[in-house]
Amino acid sequence: MLTITSLYAGLLALLFLALSVRVVQGRSGPQGVGLGDGGNAGLLRRIRGHGNFAEYTPLSLILLGILELGGTLPVWLLHVLGLTLVVARVLHGIALSFTEKWFFGRFYGTLLTFILLAVMAALCLWRGIATLLLV
């Protein structure tokens, strides 16, 4: 059972919902943009905040789930990875979708996401290689 991954997937799904609602709200304004951004910079930011989340979060959750299923990492480390993912995506999501220019959130959200992906990829590779060598 993926109880730890489930917790963070649920939290991130709520953030994805909030980002989705922001896009819908931006589209339903007086201009009524059905497709694309209609040249509206604010709507473009909302769309990219939503899209960026959709691009990075699924792979991160898959890696977290693989690591949890492996059973070789301590529970506290899985929680650190999951919480870091939530913090990174909240920072980036707020910076891109809810503000016009919040450098801190965008920079550190991106940095944390990249570091987290690298760490989880390395842990998965380490686990996979170690398993191959033991066979």
Helices and strands as residue ranges (DSSP letters): H 3-27, H 41-70, H 75-93, I 94-98, H 103-134
